[in-house]
Amino acid sequence: MVLVLSAVGLATLVSLALGRAGMIAAGAWTTGLAAAAAVIVAGLVLAFLAAMRRVGLPMGEVVLAADRVAAGDFSARVPERGPPSLRAVGRAFNSMTTRLQ
């Protein structure tokens, strides 16, 4: 409920700002709300993509290295990057492959 109310408040503020900037007509608040909603959705999509890039790329490297180990290449290592939990996975993976090697 808090997130919904925050989104409505933000959309209203963006609508008012666009109206004062002359980008929309003063009485066309529905257009302003639609523009605000578009801005909010675009921001959420960008935040989602940034998060997926931060988590997805390091996890993809671990998966590729695991495939190499499954094929018998015990020299596979992964860079320890990303959020702390993924760095721990990278350290554990590298420790495992060192012991296997």
C-alpha positions in Angstrom: 0.0 0.0 0.0 2.9 2.3 0.8 4.5 1.7 -2.6 1.2 2.4 -4.4 0.6 5.6 -2.5 4.2 6.6 -3.2 3.8 5.9 -6.9 0.6 7.9 -7.0 2.2 10.8 -5.2 5.2 10.7 -7.5 3.0 10.6 -10.6 1.1 13.6 -9.2 4.3 15.6 -8.6 5.7 14.8 -12.0 2.3 15.8 -13.5 2.4 19.1 -11.7 6.0 19.7 -12.7 5.3 19.0 -16.4 2.3 21.4 -16.1 4.3 24.2 -14.7 7.1 23.6 -17.2 4.5 24.1 -20.0 5.0 20.6 -21.3 1.3 19.8 -20.8 -1.8 21.9 -20.7 -2.7 23.1 -17.2 -6.1 21.2 -17.2 -4.8 18.0 -18.8 -3.9 16.2 -15.7 -4.6 12.8 -17.2 -1.9 13.4 -19.8 0.4 14.4 -17.0 -0.4 11.3 -15.1 0.2 9.2 -18.1 3.6 10.9 -18.7 4.5 10.5 -15.0 3.5 6.8 -15.2 5.7 6.4 -18.3 8.6 8.0 -16.5 8.1 5.8 -13.4 7.9 2.6 -15.5 11.0 3.6 -17.4 12.9 4.2 -14.2 11.8 0.9 -12.8 12.8 -0.9 -16.0 16.3 0.7 -15.8 16.7 -0.2 -12.2 15.7 -3.8 -12.9 18.1 -4.0 -15.8 20.9 -2.6 -13.6 20.2 -5.1 -10.9 20.0 -8.0 -13.3 23.3 -7.0 -14.9 25.0 -6.7 -11.4 23.7 -10.2 -10.4 23.3 -11.9 -13.8 26.7 -11.5 -15.2 28.7 -12.9 -12.3 26.2 -15.8 -12.0 26.6 -16.5 -15.7 30.3 -16.7 -15.3 29.9 -19.3 -12.5 27.6 -21.4 -14.6 30.1 -21.3 -17.5 33.0 -22.3 -15.3 30.9 -25.1 -13.7 30.3 -26.4 -17.2 34.1 -26.4 -17.8 34.7 -28.3 -14.5 32.0 -30.8 -15.5 33.9 -31.3 -18.8 37.1 -32.1 -16.8 38.8 -28.6 -16.8 39.7 -28.2 -13.2 41.7 -25.0 -13.9 38.5 -23.0 -14.3 38.3 -19.9 -12.0 35.8 -17.1 -11.7 36.3 -13.5 -10.8 35.0 -12.7 -7.3 32.7 -9.8 -8.1 29.1 -8.7 -7.6 27.1 -8.5 -4.4 28.7 -10.1 -1.3 26.7 -13.3 -1.6 27.9 -13.8 -5.2 31.5 -13.0 -4.2 31.2 -15.7 -1.6 30.0 -18.2 -4.3 33.0 -17.2 -6.4 35.4 -17.7 -3.6 33.9 -21.1 -2.8 33.9 -22.1 -6.4 37.6 -21.2 -6.8 38.5 -23.0 -3.6 36.6 -26.1 -4.8 38.4 -26.1 -8.2 41.8 -25.6 -6.5 41.2 -28.6 -4.3 40.0 -30.7 -7.3 43.0 -29.7 -9.4 
